[in-house]
Amino acid sequence: MSKLREKMTRAMELKNLSKHTQKAYLAAVTGLAKHYHKTPEKITKQMIEDYLLYLKNDKGNAPNSCACVLTGLRFFYNNVTGQHTRIDYRARKKVRKLPCVLIQEDIWKIICTPKNIKHRLMLMTTYSAGLRASEVIALKPDHIESNKMLINVQNAKGGKDRYSLLSVKLLKELRDYYKTCRPKTYLFPSSYKHKKQKPLCYESLRSIYENARKKAGVKKGAGIHTLRHSFATHLLEAGYDIRKIQVLMGHARLSTTMVYLHVSRQTLSKIPSPLDLINTKHANKEDSTHGPNHNS
């Protein structure tokens, strides 16, 4: 499948798909080929449908996972083999759960837990600027624009650049870190000697967060993306405009940012119940004016 892989990689590059999407699409096609022990070109439409039903019913894959496999297979057959195989299988609508958000005290516990200065600052940067994990590991020293108190996030999701906040506390610690560690190419480079000029991998950052969270005794908030969710929710609860938060988060649609309105307990708790809006004194006066109904 090496030639097909090269052809598919080329097609995905031409479509300007992200590395994460490319990896998922390749995994979808590889999984299909391994399941039947055949090259994907020789797999029929019915076999593809059977495979998707196997993932759904036998393996019990989540709807989101099945939808990702389906999208990857469609891309392969439409853009690589040229077969334009119509797959009638429809994945269920994605289940959208509300993101988990931690209170600020728990966030601070997690940030302060690592003894390694680089690990601590990676967590601090993730939360203070609301960055994705991929954006944190791609940061370079010159992306920290202290004169504007902004962080220049380059080539983020969708290949877009944006600015996010530079915390005063973070800047102070980054300056101490820079004097001690002298990072060159990347702000948070890999710790391995032969990879000193390469960024830390996602798995390393994920492990740093999970280890810190567990050591801090914080039971909720699995996944480093929790820090990004918490950033947006805490800004919203502090009274900042949701459109400005949208820009800081790098969301293409406001509807994506609006989910934090559902998460923000403080924002929701300020909304009175319509029951509490009833002027009971006025209502009681009206009742007493009418008096009892003797016809009943």
SULDADA-V745009 format. One record per pair of residues at least 24 apart in sequence whose ideal C-beta (glycine too) atoms are under 7 Angstrom apart, sorted by the first residue. I is the first residue (numbers start at 1). J is the second residue. Records with the same first field share a line. If there is no record, write none. Layout:
I=J  J
//
This chain:
1=33  39
4=40  80
7=80
8=76  80
11=79  80
16=159
24=68  72
25=72  75  76
28=68  69  72  73
29=72  73  76
31=69
32=73
40=76
41=81
45=85  87
48=73  85  87
49=87  88  89
52=89
63=91  92  94  95
64=94  95
66=91
67=91  94
98=259  262  263
99=229  259  263
100=220  221  226  229
101=229  230  233  263
102=218  220  221  226  230
104=234
106=218
107=230
109=216  218
110=212  213  216  218
113=212  215  216
114=208  212
117=177  180
118=177  181  188
119=208
121=173  174  177
122=188  205  208
123=208  209  212  227
124=170  173
125=170
126=224  227  228
127=227  230  231
128=165  167  170
129=164  165
130=164  228  231  232  248  249
131=164  228
132=157  228
133=202  205  206  224
134=202
136=188  205
137=188  199  200  202  205
138=199
139=186  187  188
140=185  186  187
141=178  183  187
144=174
146=171
153=250
156=250
157=250
158=252
160=250
162=247  250
164=248
165=248
232=257  260
233=260  263  264
236=260  264  267
237=264  266  267
//
